Structures are given as C-alpha cells and as structure tokens.
Amino acid sequence: MTISVEQKVGLFFLAALILLAVMIELVEDWRPFEDQYKYFAHFNSAVGLKVGDPVRIAGVNTGKIQKISIAENQVRVDFYVNREDSVREDTLAQIRQTNMLGGVLLGLDFGTPESNVLAPGNQVRTEDPTNLDQLITNIDRNQDRVLRPLGDMIEDSREPLTETVNRLESIVTKIDKGEGTLGRLVNNPALYDELTAMSVRLNLLLARLESGEGTLGKLMDDPALYDNLNHTMVNLADLTDQIKSGKGTLGKLLDDDRLYEETAQTVANLNEITDKINQGDGSLGKLLNDDVLYDNVRDSMARINSIASKIDDGQGTLGRLVNEDDLYRDAKTTLHKVEKSVDGISDTGPLSALGVVLGTLF
C-alpha cells in the first residue's frame, strides 16, 4: 500500500506530538539553567504531599519536592531550592495547606539572620503539621467535653426553667390585660398623656431657664452671681485666716487658752453650786429641798386665793371699794368738797377756815 505525502505529514505531526507529551512528562523537572540546592527533611506524617509540590518561603515558590520515601519509621521528603542562602541552620520546614480544598506544600521560614547558611545535602529541621483527622477528633472530643455537661445542666434545670417561663407568661398576660400597677402603666393612655404634658412643661421650663427668666434662670445666666460668690469665697477665706491668726473676738475665742480655763472654772463653780443646792445649803438649797417652805408657800397661796375670791365677790371694805360704784361716786364728791374747802381756807382766817371745813364736811 502506497502512503501519500499528506498521510506521511500527518503521521509525522502525530509522532511529534506524542514525543513532545512524553518529553514533558519525563523531563518536567529538568531545568538545565536553574541552580538546585538539595536538602531533605523527616516528618511523622505527610498526608496529601506528593512529588512535584512546590517549596515556598514566605509564600514565594523557591523549589519543588523531588522524592517522598519511608526512612527510619518516618517520612523522608527530598526537595531542592534555587537559592543557596535560602536555608539556614535554624530554618523550620512544615507541611502547610495551600487552600481549603486539600492542596498542600512544603513551607520554609527564613530562620534568624545570625544563624549560618545550611550546606546543601543536610537535613532541615521540621515541625509536624496538625493532622486534619486529629484536629477533627480533638474538636469532637472537646465538643463532647463541653456540650455534655451543658446538656446535663439543661436537663437538670428543665423543670425550673419551665416553671419560670410559665410564670413569665402569666406576668406578661396580666400586664397585657392591664392588671396590677405595671399593667395599668402599660395600658392606661392617660399615663401617656400625663407624661407628654409633663415633657411639654419640662421643655418650657428648660426654655425659660435657658433664656434667663425667673430666679433660677438668673442664677444660671447672671455672671454677677459668679462674681458675688467668688467675692464671698474670698471674704470667707480672709475671715478664716483672721480667725486662725487669733484676730477679732471669734479668733480669740478659738485661740485664747484663757477662755477654756475660765469656762472650765465656771463649769466647776456651777457644779459646786449645784452640789450645794442639791445638798440643801443656802437659801436656794432650802427653797428646793425644804418641804416646810413648800407647805408655807402653798398655804400662803391658798390664803391669797381666798382673799382674792372675797375681793372679787365684794366682801369686806376692799371688796366694796373694788366692786361698788357708789363708793367711787361718794369719794369723788368728797374730794370735790375738800377742794372747795381748801379754796375757802385761803380767803379766811384759821377759825373761819376751820368752820368752813366743818360746815362743808357736816
């Protein structure tokens, strides 16, 4: 069978594509112009990590995973970086998540600037990552540890909670029906009207205060009040200083020790006088302690009351003088006659005067 030129060209391109795919698959990591500094690290677990995964420092691609194997009951990961100073002696390698879908990578930190650069071919220190299964197990364990006591507490307090809810429902029902003081406050529209009116009055009052009306408004807005108060405080401070320095009567009363001594002496004298009075010494002591004096005073008061009663009743001469008007008129008439007699005496001799007086009186 003869192959045409077109078929030969097609077979050539197909073979070239197959060869290209094989080369890409086999020599993916072949980079003849890139420096590769190889290291290895040991992990207890390398879940999700596979050959060809990137090696990153601070999120920047700097190498790739070349080999994953088991060595000495650990997972050995061989990788390379493209910079000689990328790995230091205290650099830590850790398997990290690239996204929430499960992609992983090998992450390296910078290490400290003071540490030396780790020579290629050496082992890099590692820090085991948190296993997702272990993390879920720990979450379940902690959830059970937290929620179980919470569930038991809720179960134990179910009846008290139910009773509390019922009581709250009963209270809310009563309030909604307008029962009790709180129910009246909630349901009584007059309360709203009163509060509104009170708010209006308060606003008016505040407006008047802000405008300086009334006594309180003047107290708030009048700067003279502050000046007066300030002046008063200054005067009080001066007065206090004078009192402390012993000036004036009040200062002397506070600072002069003689006042205390004289007061103490006066109190002692009063105590001595009081003791004498209580013991019955002296006239005042006898007045307070002698029962005979009390009896005499009581008898005298009784007699005075009896005499006053008789005078008020018109008994005796003094009673008649106080209560009878005829006696007053007779006395007045006699005084007029005596006055006339005295006038006549001045005009006559002694005998005539005596006769006139006797004639006038009789």
Sequence and secondary structure as in RCSB ss.txt:
>XXXX:A:sequence
MTISVEQKVGLFFLAALILLAVMIELVEDWRPFEDQYKYFAHFNSAVGLKVGDPVRIAGVNTGKIQKISIAENQV
RVDFYVNREDSVREDTLAQIRQTNMLGGVLLGLDFGTPESNVLAPGNQVRTEDPTNLDQLITNIDRNQDRVLRPL
GDMIEDSREPLTETVNRLESIVTKIDKGEGTLGRLVNNPALYDELTAMSVRLNLLLARLESGEGTLGKLMDDPAL
YDNLNHTMVNLADLTDQIKSGKGTLGKLLDDDRLYEETAQTVANLNEITDKINQGDGSLGKLLNDDVLYDNVRDS
MARINSIASKIDDGQGTLGRLVNEDDLYRDAKTTLHKVEKSVDGISDTGPLSALGVVLGTLF
>XXXX:A:secstr
    HHHHHHHHHHHHHHHHHHHHHHSTT  TTS  EEEEEEES  TT  TT EEEETTEEEEEEEEEEEETTEE
EEEEEES TTS BTT EEEEEESSTTS EEEEE    TTS B  TTSB EE     HHHHHHHHHHHHHHHHHHH
HHHHHHTHHHHHHHHHHHHHHHHHHHHT HHHHHHHH HHHHHHHHHHHHHHHHHHHHHHHT HHHHHHHH HHH
HHHHHHHHHHHHHHHHHHHTT HHHHHHHH HHHHHHHHHHHHHHHHHHHHHHHT HHHHHHHH HHHHHHHHHH
HHHHHHHHHHHHHT HHHHHHHH HHHHHHHHHHHHHHHHHHHHHTTS HHHHHHHHHHHH 
